[in-house]
C-alpha cells in the first residue's frame, strides 16, 4: 500500500512538472515574441528590473498556477471541454501579462487611452498567443493522453 502511494505521488509530481515546464517555456517565448520590442524600455514600476526578469517571474507564476489548475481540470471527462477551458485560461493569463508589460514599459510613460492600450496589446499578442497556446496545449494533452493509455 505504501509503495502504491509513493508511485501516485511520483506520477502526480511528474505530471505537474511536465505541464509547468511546457507552460513556463511557452510563456517566456510568448512574452518575447509579443512584447520583446519593449525589452529595451525602462520599467515604470522597477527602474532596475530587466525585461528578462519580468518575463521569468511572470512565466514562473503562470506555470505554477496553471499547472495546478490543469491538474484539477483532468477530472473533466470531456476532452473537448477540458481543452477549451485550458485554452481560455492560457490566453487570458497571457493577455493579462502582455497588457501589464505594455502598461509598465510603454503606456505609463505616455498618454494612451484604455482602448488604445487594448488595441495595441491585441495586435501585438494575437498571433503569438494563438500559436503558442495551441502548441502548449497540444504538447500537454498529447503527453497526458499517451500516459493514460
SVG drawing of the C-alpha trace seen along z (x, -y; Angstrom):
<svg xmlns="http://www.w3.org/2000/svg" viewBox="-17 -62 36 64">
<polyline fill="none" stroke="black" stroke-width="0.4" points="0.0,0.0 2.8,-2.4 4.5,-1.7 1.3,-2.4 1.0,-5.8 4.6,-6.7 4.0,-5.8 1.0,-8.0 2.9,-10.9 5.8,-10.4 3.3,-10.3 1.5,-13.4 4.8,-15.3 5.9,-14.2 2.7,-15.4 2.7,-18.7 6.4,-19.4 5.9,-18.4 2.9,-20.7 4.6,-23.5 7.7,-23.2 5.7,-23.4 3.8,-26.4 6.9,-28.1 8.8,-27.7 5.9,-28.7 5.2,-31.7 8.7,-33.0 8.6,-32.6 5.2,-34.3 6.4,-37.3 9.4,-37.8 7.6,-37.3 4.7,-39.6 6.3,-42.2 10.0,-41.8 10.2,-45.1 9.7,-46.7 12.6,-44.9 14.9,-48.0 12.3,-50.3 12.6,-51.1 10.0,-49.7 8.0,-52.3 7.5,-50.1 11.0,-48.9 13.7,-51.1 16.4,-48.4 14.4,-45.5 15.2,-44.0 12.6,-42.6 14.0,-39.1 13.4,-39.3 9.8,-40.3 9.3,-37.6 10.9,-35.0 8.8,-35.9 5.5,-36.1 6.3,-32.8 7.0,-31.1 3.8,-32.4 1.8,-31.3 3.4,-27.9 2.8,-27.1 -0.8,-28.3 -1.9,-26.9 -0.2,-23.5 -2.2,-23.1 -5.4,-24.3 -4.8,-22.0 -4.3,-19.1 -7.7,-19.7 -9.2,-20.0 -8.0,-16.4 -11.1,-15.3 -13.3,-16.6 -14.2,-13.6 -14.9,-15.6 -11.5,-16.2 -13.0,-19.0 -14.4,-20.9 -11.2,-20.4 -9.1,-21.8 -11.4,-24.7 -11.1,-25.7 -7.3,-25.2 -7.1,-27.3 -9.2,-30.1 -7.2,-30.1 -3.9,-30.3 -4.9,-33.0 -6.5,-35.2 -3.5,-34.8 -1.0,-35.7 -3.2,-38.6 -3.2,-40.0 0.6,-39.7 1.1,-41.3 -1.1,-44.1 0.8,-44.5 4.1,-44.6 2.8,-47.2 1.4,-49.4 4.6,-49.1 7.1,-49.7 5.3,-51.9 1.9,-53.2 2.8,-54.6 5.4,-56.8 3.0,-58.3 -0.7,-59.2 -2.6,-56.2 -6.3,-55.7 -7.5,-52.4 -9.0,-51.4 -5.6,-52.2 -3.8,-50.1 -6.1,-47.1 -5.9,-47.5 -2.1,-47.7 -1.7,-44.7 -4.2,-42.7 -2.5,-43.4 0.9,-42.5 -0.2,-39.5 -2.8,-37.8 -0.6,-35.7 2.0,-34.7 -0.7,-33.8 -2.7,-31.8 0.2,-29.8 2.0,-29.1 -1.2,-28.3 -2.1,-25.7 1.4,-24.3 1.5,-24.2 -1.9,-22.5 -1.1,-20.0 2.1,-19.0 0.4,-18.9 -2.6,-16.9 -0.8,-14.6 1.6,-13.6 -1.1,-13.1 -3.2,-11.1 -0.4,-8.7 0.4,-8.4 -3.2,-7.4 -3.4,-4.8"/>
</svg>
